[in-house]
Amino acid sequence: MTRKRQKVEEMLFAERAMDLLGENWTIHEPDNEREWPVLLVTTASGLFALEVRKLYSDEVSGGSLTRAAESSRACIKKQIASVYYKRGLPSVRVQFFGMPDDSNRFSDEIAKIVPTMKTWERKKVTYDNNRYVYICRLPEVCGEYSRWDIVSDSVGWDGVIDSSIVQTVVDKKSANLSRYKEHVEDVRLLLVCDRTKNSGKHVFRHLSFIESAGFNYIYLLSYPDEISQVPWM
């Protein structure tokens, strides 16, 4: 994920947290992120800093394996869309049920079909080893629409986030707290399970005996629906 996209996500999660908490925050980015937390929040009662971190049930030292696989498929999807639109083909929305092996060959296949479709018409196209996509032709005004969907990355069973996972992440995120608190005394942590992605479909269980590690508040956001505060000792 690019840093720009990550910043957009962080702002999105912070704004959703504000709404669910019923608060009125003014959220902005600091000028120097090396010395300050990722977001600064102004309220009627003062200023606090907010760190934002996604949570995964399969976290290892290098990150989440599920999330890494999702990122890889997202790169393939972006490449496929680029190949398709470089041919000057009509605007489409694509829903993948399995990723194609060859983006050029896949583009060849749908290039034969899309120009014959009417606007808003939807068709199923089968390709490599019985994988398939649903294609919907969009109006020309949509341009090079590339927010295509990988259905398998949006569905799945709930994993479990327990105290050990939360504590590990809290401890890691606290590494820069002393530097941040030179600028702002109130530093909070927003931990996010993004349930719009398969990698974020988790529930929180057995969250007891969490040490705050110096954070003033720690929030758990099951995006986009629920938020709670981490209980700690």
C-alpha positions as CSV (number, residue, x, y, z in Angstrom):
1,M,0.0,0.0,0.0
2,T,1.3,3.5,-0.9
3,R,1.8,6.0,1.9
4,K,-0.8,8.3,0.3
5,R,-3.4,5.6,0.3
6,Q,-2.6,4.6,3.8
7,K,-3.1,8.2,5.0
8,V,-6.5,8.3,3.3
9,E,-7.4,5.1,5.2
10,E,-6.2,6.4,8.5
11,M,-8.3,9.5,8.1
12,L,-11.3,7.4,7.1
13,F,-11.0,5.2,10.2
14,A,-10.5,8.2,12.5
15,E,-13.6,9.9,11.1
16,R,-15.7,6.7,11.5
17,A,-14.4,6.4,15.1
18,M,-15.5,9.9,15.8
19,D,-19.0,9.2,14.4
20,L,-19.4,6.0,16.4
21,L,-18.3,7.7,19.6
22,G,-20.6,10.6,19.0
23,E,-17.8,13.1,19.2
24,N,-17.0,16.3,17.3
25,W,-13.4,16.1,16.2
26,T,-11.3,18.2,13.8
27,I,-8.8,15.8,12.4
28,H,-5.6,16.8,10.6
29,E,-2.2,15.6,9.7
30,P,1.0,16.9,11.4
31,D,3.6,18.7,9.3
32,N,6.4,16.4,10.6
33,E,5.4,12.8,10.9
34,R,8.8,11.6,12.1
35,E,8.3,13.6,15.3
36,W,4.5,13.5,15.6
37,P,1.9,10.7,15.6
38,V,0.0,10.1,12.3
39,L,-3.0,12.3,13.2
40,L,-3.8,15.3,15.4
41,V,-7.3,15.8,16.7
42,T,-8.7,19.1,18.1
43,T,-11.8,19.0,20.3
44,A,-13.7,21.5,22.4
45,S,-11.7,20.3,25.4
46,G,-8.2,20.4,23.8
47,L,-5.8,18.5,21.6
48,F,-4.8,14.8,21.4
49,A,-2.8,12.7,19.0
50,L,-4.1,9.6,17.4
51,E,-2.0,6.6,16.2
52,V,-3.9,4.2,13.8
53,R,-3.0,0.5,13.3
54,K,-4.9,-2.3,11.6
55,L,-5.2,-5.6,13.4
56,Y,-5.0,-9.2,11.9
57,S,-5.5,-12.5,13.6
58,D,-2.6,-14.1,11.6
59,E,0.0,-11.5,12.4
60,V,3.7,-12.6,12.3
61,S,6.9,-10.6,12.5
62,G,6.6,-9.6,8.9
63,G,2.9,-8.7,9.1
64,S,-0.3,-10.5,8.1
65,L,0.0,-13.3,5.5
66,T,-3.6,-12.9,4.5
67,R,-3.2,-9.1,4.0
68,A,-0.1,-9.7,2.0
69,A,-1.9,-12.0,-0.3
70,E,-4.7,-9.5,-0.7
71,S,-2.2,-6.8,-1.6
72,S,-0.6,-9.1,-4.2
73,R,-4.0,-9.7,-5.8
74,A,-4.8,-6.0,-5.8
75,C,-1.6,-5.3,-7.8
76,I,-2.6,-7.9,-10.3
77,K,-6.0,-6.4,-10.6
78,K,-4.5,-2.9,-11.2
79,Q,-2.3,-4.3,-13.9
80,I,-5.2,-6.0,-15.6
81,A,-7.3,-2.8,-15.6
82,S,-4.3,-0.9,-17.0
83,V,-3.9,-3.4,-19.9
84,Y,-7.6,-3.3,-20.6
85,Y,-7.9,0.5,-20.8
86,K,-4.7,1.0,-22.8
87,R,-6.7,-0.6,-25.6
88,G,-9.2,2.2,-25.5
89,L,-12.0,-0.2,-24.5
90,P,-15.3,0.9,-22.9
91,S,-15.7,1.6,-19.2
92,V,-16.6,-1.5,-17.1
93,R,-17.0,-2.8,-13.6
94,V,-15.5,-6.2,-13.1
95,Q,-16.1,-8.7,-10.2
96,F,-13.4,-11.4,-10.1
97,F,-14.2,-14.9,-8.8
98,G,-10.6,-16.1,-9.1
99,M,-7.7,-14.1,-10.6
100,P,-6.6,-14.8,-14.2
101,D,-3.2,-16.2,-15.0
102,D,-2.4,-13.9,-17.8
103,S,-3.7,-10.2,-17.9
104,N,-3.1,-9.9,-21.6
105,R,-5.0,-13.0,-22.5
106,F,-7.8,-12.0,-20.1
107,S,-8.0,-8.6,-21.7
108,D,-8.2,-10.3,-25.1
109,E,-11.2,-12.3,-23.9
110,I,-13.3,-9.5,-22.5
111,A,-12.3,-7.2,-25.4
112,K,-14.4,-9.4,-27.7
113,I,-17.4,-9.2,-25.4
114,V,-17.7,-5.7,-23.9
115,P,-18.1,-3.7,-27.1
116,T,-21.2,-5.8,-27.9
117,M,-22.8,-5.1,-24.6
118,K,-25.4,-2.4,-23.8
119,T,-24.8,0.2,-21.1
120,W,-25.5,-1.4,-17.6
121,E,-25.7,-4.9,-19.2
122,R,-24.1,-7.5,-17.0
123,K,-22.5,-10.8,-18.3
124,K,-20.7,-13.7,-16.8
125,V,-17.4,-14.7,-18.5
126,T,-15.6,-17.9,-17.7
127,Y,-11.8,-18.2,-18.3
128,D,-8.8,-20.1,-16.9
129,N,-9.7,-23.4,-15.2
130,N,-13.4,-22.4,-14.7
131,R,-12.6,-19.1,-13.0
132,Y,-15.0,-16.4,-13.9
133,V,-15.9,-12.7,-13.7
134,Y,-19.1,-10.7,-13.9
135,I,-18.7,-7.7,-16.2
136,C,-21.0,-4.7,-16.2
137,R,-20.6,-2.1,-19.0
138,L,-20.7,1.4,-17.6
139,P,-21.7,4.7,-19.2
140,E,-18.9,6.6,-20.9
141,V,-19.0,9.3,-18.2
142,C,-17.4,6.8,-15.8
143,G,-14.1,6.9,-17.8
144,E,-11.4,4.4,-16.9
145,Y,-13.3,3.0,-14.0
146,S,-10.9,0.6,-12.2
147,R,-12.4,0.0,-8.8
148,W,-12.9,-3.6,-9.7
149,D,-13.8,-6.2,-7.1
150,I,-12.0,-9.4,-6.0
151,V,-15.0,-11.1,-4.3
152,S,-12.8,-13.6,-2.3
153,D,-11.1,-10.6,-0.6
154,S,-14.4,-9.3,0.8
155,V,-16.0,-12.5,2.2
156,G,-14.8,-15.1,4.7
157,W,-15.1,-16.6,8.2
158,D,-14.5,-14.5,11.3
159,G,-11.1,-14.9,12.9
160,V,-10.4,-14.1,16.6
161,I,-8.4,-11.3,18.0
162,D,-7.4,-12.0,21.6
163,S,-5.4,-10.2,24.3
164,S,-2.1,-11.6,23.2
165,I,-2.5,-10.1,19.7
166,V,-3.7,-6.7,21.0
167,Q,-0.9,-6.5,23.6
168,T,1.8,-7.3,21.0
169,V,0.5,-4.5,18.8
170,V,0.1,-2.0,21.6
171,D,3.7,-2.7,22.8
172,K,5.1,-2.2,19.3
173,K,3.1,1.0,18.7
174,S,4.3,2.4,22.1
175,A,7.9,2.5,20.9
176,N,7.8,6.2,19.8
177,L,5.5,7.4,22.6
178,S,8.1,9.2,24.6
179,R,9.0,11.3,21.5
180,Y,5.4,12.0,20.7
181,K,4.6,13.1,24.3
182,E,7.2,15.8,24.0
183,H,4.7,17.6,21.7
184,V,1.3,16.4,23.0
185,E,0.5,14.8,26.3
186,D,-2.6,12.9,25.3
187,V,-1.7,10.2,22.8
188,R,-4.4,7.6,21.9
189,L,-4.3,4.5,19.8
190,L,-7.0,3.4,17.3
191,L,-6.8,-0.4,16.5
192,V,-8.8,-1.3,13.4
193,C,-10.3,-4.5,12.0
194,D,-11.4,-3.6,8.5
195,R,-14.3,-5.9,8.1
196,T,-14.8,-4.8,4.5
197,K,-11.8,-7.1,3.7
198,N,-11.5,-10.8,4.4
199,S,-8.2,-10.1,6.3
200,G,-10.1,-7.9,8.7
201,K,-13.1,-10.1,9.4
202,H,-12.3,-10.7,13.1
203,V,-14.1,-10.6,16.4
204,F,-12.6,-9.5,19.7
205,R,-12.6,-12.1,22.5
206,H,-11.0,-12.5,26.0
207,L,-9.6,-8.9,26.0
208,S,-8.6,-8.7,29.6
209,F,-5.3,-7.7,31.3
210,I,-4.2,-5.4,28.6
211,E,-1.4,-3.0,29.6
212,S,-1.8,0.5,28.1
213,A,1.9,0.9,27.6
214,G,1.5,4.7,28.1
215,F,-1.4,5.4,25.7
216,N,-4.1,7.5,27.3
217,Y,-6.9,5.6,25.5
218,I,-7.0,2.6,23.2
219,Y,-10.0,2.1,20.9
220,L,-11.0,-1.0,19.0
221,L,-12.8,-0.2,15.8
222,S,-14.6,-3.0,13.9
223,Y,-14.9,-1.0,10.8
224,P,-17.4,0.2,9.8
225,D,-20.0,-0.7,12.5
226,E,-18.7,-0.8,16.1
227,I,-16.2,0.8,18.4
228,S,-15.2,0.1,22.0
229,Q,-12.5,1.0,24.4
230,V,-9.8,-1.6,25.4
231,P,-10.1,-2.6,29.1
232,W,-6.7,-2.6,30.8
233,M,-5.2,-3.2,34.1
